[in-house]
Amino acid sequence: MVQHTVEVAVGAPVRTGVRDGDAWGPLYRTGAVCAGLAVVCYAVALVIVATTTAPPTSGGASVLAFVDAHRTEYIVRQLLWLMPSLFLMVVFLALAVALRVESRSFAAIAGLVAVTSWAVSFAWPTTGDGSLAMVVLSDKFADASTAVERAPFVGGAELLIALNDVPAAIGVLQTLGILLISLLMLRGRFGAGVAWLGTATGALGIVAEVLRPVLGWAYAFYGLLLFAWLVWVAIALWRYASDERPSGRVAPGPAGDQRLAG
């Protein structure tokens, strides 16, 4: 039996010689894939929005009747807007881990803001294009036979419509997370191009989220920047994971030199 030994100098830190990418490479690749999946979901959602009948933007009863008549299409639209939140949680976690070598404190703060903001979106009742809760209200509305029985469901629909049009703090936090991560990127870990694009996306995104009710189609400009940045991030994360090649296990020698242990 071959016995492996490790020589460690007194007072020297024990190091295995396993590079960062050996442990985190799968996370970086998963983040890259998730960034791509988020873009695909958003793109498909936009195609559906552009090619199908849009739900009413006012009138609780009208919206509930529309959802009842276009149930499957409406559910698909909501899921396509909601699923990217899960993917982007992984993306920002991967970015925060990769950027921790630049500043552990800054990376922790930026990662916390970004990941939490996308996680909380699952608790927010609207998606910006409607709400899955509207499907439940629509079913109850269809089962009710009198105006009195339908009134509570119409009221609930009106509330969701109002929430859908109100600037949400969660949207501002999401764009703030993009900005913080991108500012950390400026230190050169992933290149200046993706960092500056992310900085512009985050800064303009904060303004866009605050002014969303009055921007109309101009809000889509922020969306285009976000798509472009996510595609770039996907490529950057994948390349970064590929650059972190596995290496042999090494141990520090008495003089601080690393030597193969065996």
Sequence and secondary structure as in RCSB ss.txt:
>XXXX:A:sequence
MVQHTVEVAVGAPVRTGVRDGDAWGPLYRTGAVCAGLAVVCYAVALVIVATTTAPPTSGGASVLAFVDAHRTEYI
VRQLLWLMPSLFLMVVFLALAVALRVESRSFAAIAGLVAVTSWAVSFAWPTTGDGSLAMVVLSDKFADASTAVER
APFVGGAELLIALNDVPAAIGVLQTLGILLISLLMLRGRFGAGVAWLGTATGALGIVAEVLRPVLGWAYAFYGLL
LFAWLVWVAIALWRYASDERPSGRVAPGPAGDQRLAG
>XXXX:A:secstr
         TT        HHHHHHHHHHHHHHHHHHHHHHHHHHHHHHHHS    SS HHHHHHHHHHTHHHHH
HHHHHHHHHHHHHHHHHHHHHHHHTTT HHHHHHHHHHHHHHHHHTTTSS  SS  THHHHHHHHHHH  SHHHH
HHHHHHHHHHHHHHHS  HHHHHHHHHHHHHHHHHTTTTS HHHHHHHHHHHHHHHHHHHTHHHHGGGHHHHHHH
HHHHHHHHHHHHHHHHHHS     EEE TTS EEE  
